[in-house]
Amino acid sequence: MNIATKLQTQSMHDAESPLISVVVPVHNESPNIRPLVAAIGVALEGVDHEIVYVDDGSSDDSPSVLAGLASELPNFRRIRHARSCGQSGAVITGVKHARGAFIATLDGDGQNDPADIPAMLAAAREAEATGPRPVLIAGHRVHRKDTGSKRWGSKIANRVRAYLLKDATPDTGCGLKLFRRQAFLEIPHFDHIHRFLPALFIRAGGHVVSVPVRHHARAHGASHYNNWQRFKVGVVDLIGVAWLQRRWNVPQLDAAPDIRVDISE
């Protein structure tokens, strides 16, 4: 395929693509699926969007619930991992298969509120108007509806990350985030990436805008993580991301236009 054909194909793809894809990773969250999908539809009524659910190897009846929604809603898409790969793996799969220019991620437990997405999309466009840098809009759960131990653990983790990574984000663990799909595809991917997106966007020369978002108590089921599990993987990941930061300098392009390289010699 030559360059002209590639550009034409990309143009046709862009014309058919929705403005935003809502990517939701789930693992054994069947009672929470339909209420969250309904809330997304209400929040984005009038906005060209698609909903992409990634079933991360669920063993409950999530697959049948998702299959039913796929047959009912034309803008609903489902992807299933043959085995569980974790939340970050599901997010990465969802973004790769999404078609929207913008991506909004939501936790599948229903604690994030889709009603915050329009304001986050507006914040992204406002931030982009200041320059061509990658932008991450990060939700900040000001009034969290979690247990005291979970809030305490997150507060410590956020302070440690902010000190070591300088990610300038008060709530990196919030699952509600919004960014351009292409910007996400260009950053390094690894397990537990969802907790380090602010640092990675800054590493890529971008900036992060935190906005207050709502947070609800979990209606069904229980969390798949605890503080000890987060700590065990978090320490290793923190070291890895700190290494990535030191091993990269963002290239600064010269203002000279139309730089040509002759490769015929």
Secondary structure, 3 states (H helix, E strand, C coil): CCHHHHHHHHHHHHHHCCCEEEEEEECCCHHHHHHHHHHHHHHCCCCCEEEEEEECCCCCCHHHHHHHHHHHCCCEEEEECCCCCCHHHHHHHHHHHCCCCEEEECCCCCCECHHHHHHHHHHHHHHHCCCCCCEEEEEEECCCCCCHHHHHHHHHHHHHHHHHHCCCCCCCCCCCEEEEHHHHHCCCCCCCHHHCHHHHHHHCCCEEEEEEECECCCCCCCCCCCHHHHHHHHHHHHHHHHHHHHCCCCCCCCCCCCCCCCCCC
